[in-house]
Amino acid sequence: MTERTHGDVTARLKALLSSGDYSDLKITCGLDAYNVHKAIVCPQSSFFKNAEKFPVGKEAEEGRVHLPEDDPHAVKLLVQYFYESEYDPQLPKIDPKDETRYRIVSNADPKNNAEDDGFHYRFPHTCKAGCEEGDDLVCHHHICQYATCDEKCVNFICEYCTKHLLPEGDATQLLLHTTIYEIADKYDVTGLKLLAKEKFSRSCEAFWDTEHLATAAEHALTTTPDSDAGLRQALCKTLVQHIELLEKPPIAALLSKHAGFAYGVLRQLAGTYERLK
């Protein structure tokens, strides 16, 4: 029932975006225009919240925010996230009848019987005004309560339950996810930033042995500061797990250009070597 209700709410929000009914703000980028709703957009982004609180210029008078410097496709997915808490390509959904899912959960905790355990395994999970009874039982590894997330988790995805869920689509999405991460950081959309990081990490698992990895890595390293470990963690993990990538010229050139990141990879490799001794 909870899942169906959530689906109904998402469908209604999508319909609001499509129809533009009750819209009180317009986002434009290139030739695209989106009639959105401040009550939906502003709470998710401090940028749009401040644009509403401190309006300036002609655009403010017209109730419009223009984003001329951004990729129109990235803005489209940004708006999609505001209304769906997702963006395309979406992560595979967990099928309740999927025995692989049960086997992974059971291996993580042999005492649990996943077929009749009461957990819902719907990822990503976001607490909304305190989880209702039943919706707080996310999986064996996470129950929304004071001791875990204080019922404030955003787009939580359990790495133990979803390791086998690789993304659909092709390797071009590696660059897409770094672009979405960049725009989420720019407009301070925390949930989208976390989701893009998760999708990028999954894509690295699936498409590490493609020419697109170096391109996406270059974009990630040049559009975020060294202090932002989000995408760097996934990249570093990928290079350490697949050390043969260091022999590829594009990856070698990448590491030569970004010395700080290369040092991080070296430290990870050293730590792995010590654990294997």
Protein Blocks (a to p, Z undefined) as FASTA:
>chain_A
ZZmmmmmmmmmmmmmmmnopoiabdcdehjbccdddfklmmmmomklmmmmmmgghjklm
nopacdfkbcfklmmmmmmmmmnopacdddddddfklmklmmmmmmmmmmbcfklnopao
iacdddeehiaehjlmmblmbccdfklnoopaghiacfklmmmmcceddfklmmmmmmmm
mmmmmnopaklmmmmmmmmmmmmmmmmmccklmmmmmmmmmmpcfklmklmmmmmmmmmm
mmmlmmpmklmmmmmmmmmlmmmmmmmmmmmmmmmZZ
